[in-house]
Amino acid sequence: MTSQLTRIIVCFLVVASITLFQTSSSAQSAKDDSINYQIIERKDELRSHMNLQQRVALLAIEEKIEQAESDIKSGNYLLQSKPSALNPDRNMREVYERGEARIESGEAALLEARKELVVLLEACDALLQQKLTLAAEKFNTSLSTKTFSEALESAQEVLQATWEQGYRTIFFDELFLFSDSETKRLNSAQSEQAYNAFVRTDGDHRAIGAPSGLELSVPDNSNATAKFVYDNAKSYGVGKKALVTIEIITSEYEQALLSMRTIDLETFEVISQNLSLISDYPHREHEHEDEDEDDAAAPQEEKSEEVAEIEASDNFPDLIKIRDENTWIDRFAQLQNPYQFEVIDSELDSTRFANLAKIVFEDSLLRNSELVLIDSDFVFRAYGKDLEEPLRMANASLHLIPQETGDIKITAQASNSDNIIEIGSMQF
């Protein structure tokens, strides 16, 4: 009776053990299935986005994995062992047990290390996705409409950034109008108003000057040697000098753009920039005089919703989306020897983005990145009318290319390379 009871208890314990083992294995399997081991395939990709602390953690996990794999290999070697000729009677059971134990501990360590690796990579990927999301929206830009006088108040911002860069001599020349692909000097009250705004802001700095005879000189007919010359150059002393460039850019929209920049007088690098929308730009009243007279003579009718919608669309877009999802712009800016870029928009000449996309894109780059921009385009349009070819003072370029979808594709290319990199897109 006692023997039979003992057998029943043993059978029960065996069944319970098997059931418990199966339940535990199923739970472990389900738990493992929830772990994203596929992310390990992206280890090399994510490594390049890790900070120092994450790289140190990755090295430690890789050492654990290497040790675990070594233990498994060593255990398999023990399982394949056979008695040697010198010790033919050796009890191999102990050797095999050590091999199995080593494999078991190695597999457990490997599993744990892989789990740690997944956790680290998922954390890195989450930060990367957050970074890419921010990068995708980083260069988006919007402009509020101001009067010409209100926009000139930003002279303080432009000059402050220029002073901080060590410029103690800042030249003011003229106010320019860029309309219908033509750049003109505005010798007008607005030009004097702009000059007075900068002189007033300059105050005790006494950095603003108006040199006579300022013009672009191109020795040996080589655009690469283009430089500004002016009368009584020695009287302005040595040191870095900047040029204020103020330009009104018109378009098919009701508002115009007012660009106020300072550029280095020698390299044409943009030092500081402010961009505003203005509603009362010079000559606008003359452009619409005939229309106003016709409107006054015609009987007034109530405007339909369709007409109102068309007129509303004449306003400058509230948001311009600029996408750089792979953070190429920041990567260019962080190079040990950064490129000097110029923006080329010649392919937009026959589109509604002519004149606009370039200046808006440059403004966003200057506000949101450390990219070095060269404004040889303005210098060529405003001062290089006798030149046969555009100035090319930069060693790399960003191209704005219209697409059938209505978007603008952005590409980058070094001057000495045929390789073209697709940066992203721009959408009005």
C-alpha positions, 0 to 999 in steps of 0.5 A: 500500500505504501509502495503504491502510494509512493508511486502515485505521489512520484507520478503526480510530482513528475506531471506537475513538474512537466506542466510547470515547465511547459507553462514557464517555457510558454510564458518565457517564449511569449515574453521573448516574442514581445522583444524586438530583436529585429532592431539589432540589425540596425545596430551599425546605423544607430551607433552613428547617432549615439552619444558618448554614454550610449556608446560606452554602454554599447561597448560593454554589452558587446563584450558580454555578447562576445564572452557569452558566445565564447562560453557557448563555443567552449561548451560545444568543444567539451561536448565533442571531446573524446578520451585521449590515447594517454587517458583512454579510461577517462570518465567523460560524463563529467566533461560533458556535464561541464560542457552542457553547463557552460553552454547553458550559462552562455546561452542565458548570458547571451539572451540577457545581453541581447535583451540589454542591447535591444533596450539600448537600441530602442532608446537610441532609436526613440531619440533619433525619431524625435530628432528627425521629427524636429528636424523635419519641421526645424526649417519651416518658416512664417512671416508676419506683415509689417509696414516699411517703417516697422520692418526697419526697426529690425536694423537693431537686430541686424547691426547687433549680430554684426557688431558681435562678429567683430565688424567695426566698419559697416558701409551703407550704400543704397536701397534696392528693388528686385522686381521682374528679375531686374535689380534697381537702385531706389534713390528715393525717400525710402532709401533715405529713411532706411539709411537714417534708421541704421544711423540712428540704431548705430548710435555711439558705435559710429560704425555706419559709413557711406563711402563714395565710389563704391563699386565692384572691381574684377581684376583680370576679368576673373570673377574669382577675384571680384572685390569692392573698391571705394574712394579714400579706402585708407581713411577707413583703416584696417580690420573687417568691413561689412556692407549693409544690403537692403532689398525689396523683393516683389512678386505676384503676392500683395506683400513684398519682402524686405531683406536686410543683411550685412555681408563681409565686404571681401568674402560676401559671406552673410553675417546677419539677416532679417526678412519681413513682409511689407504691405506698403513697399515703394512704387506699389501705389503707382503699380495699381493707380490705373486699376484704382481709377478703373475700379472707381469708375466702375459700379460697385458690386457685391463680391462673390465667395469665389472672387473673395477666395481668389483675392485672399489667395493673393496674400503671402502663404502663412507657412512655408514648409522646408524639409530636411528629414536626414539632417543634411544641412546640420551635417554640412554645418558641422564638418571640420572644414565646412563648405561655403554655400550659395543658393541657386534658383535659376530654374525657378525663373519662369515659376511663381516662386521666382525671387521668393523661394531663394530669399525665404530659404536663405533666411531660414538657413541663417536663423536655424543652422550654422551653415555658411552662406555666400551672397554673391547673387545679390552682389552680381545683380546689384553691382556686377552688371558689366560682368558676363557671367554670374559670380561664383564665390562659394565652393558648394551650392544648394539648388532649388528645382521646381517639381511637377507636384508644385513643390521645390526640390532641394539638392546640394553639390560641391563645386569640384564634384559631380555628386548630387545629394538630395536634401529635401523639399520646400513647399509654399 
